[in-house]
Amino acid sequence: MRRTSTKTLLGTALAVTAAATVGGLSTDARSGWYARLRKPSWQPPPQAFGLVWTPLYASIAYASARALSRVDDGSRPALRRALAANLALNAAWSPLFFRARNPRLALAELFALNASNALLTRRLLREDRAAGLLLLPYAGWTVFATALNAAIARRNPEA
């Protein structure tokens, strides 16, 4: 079994950090628009999101690096593309929700992200079971985020 390459881990960490940065810079949970939205009672407090996303992003970076380090050379480019597409979808949600102020469009985007998560997790499970298992909390959190986004969109049809 091949060890996780430090160079590969650095690359996935940089890619994940870029996605997280786009999301973080686009999020404005203190805006008047966001404050006026009707939200479900089960929505976590704003500080919970950073506490959840930090370890999730770390697990995405490590799991991806682990799988990329173990996959054969012929499969590596496809896995890199799948990860890049997933991170692009991950980064796109905050601008759609907070900057475009469009919960419905953000919800549609989350369906695409969930599909990407399922495909990426399946691929990682096939290449390296431990790496795939490490992505399950991420996939679970985005399903929760989808339910939350759907509840906000439903409660705010004018948004």
DABELCOR-V47027 format. One line per field, one symbol per residue. psi: psi as a letter, one per 30 degrees, with the letter a starting at -180 (. if undefined). A space follows every 50 residues. Layout:
psi: ???
This chain:
psi: kklkkeeeeeeeeeeeeeeeeeeeffkifgleeeefkkllfgkllefeee eeeeeeeeeeeeeeeeeefflleffeeeeeeeeeeeeeeeffeeeeeeef hieeeeeeeeeeeeeeeeeeeeeeeeejeeeeeffeeeeeefeeeeeeee eeeefiff.
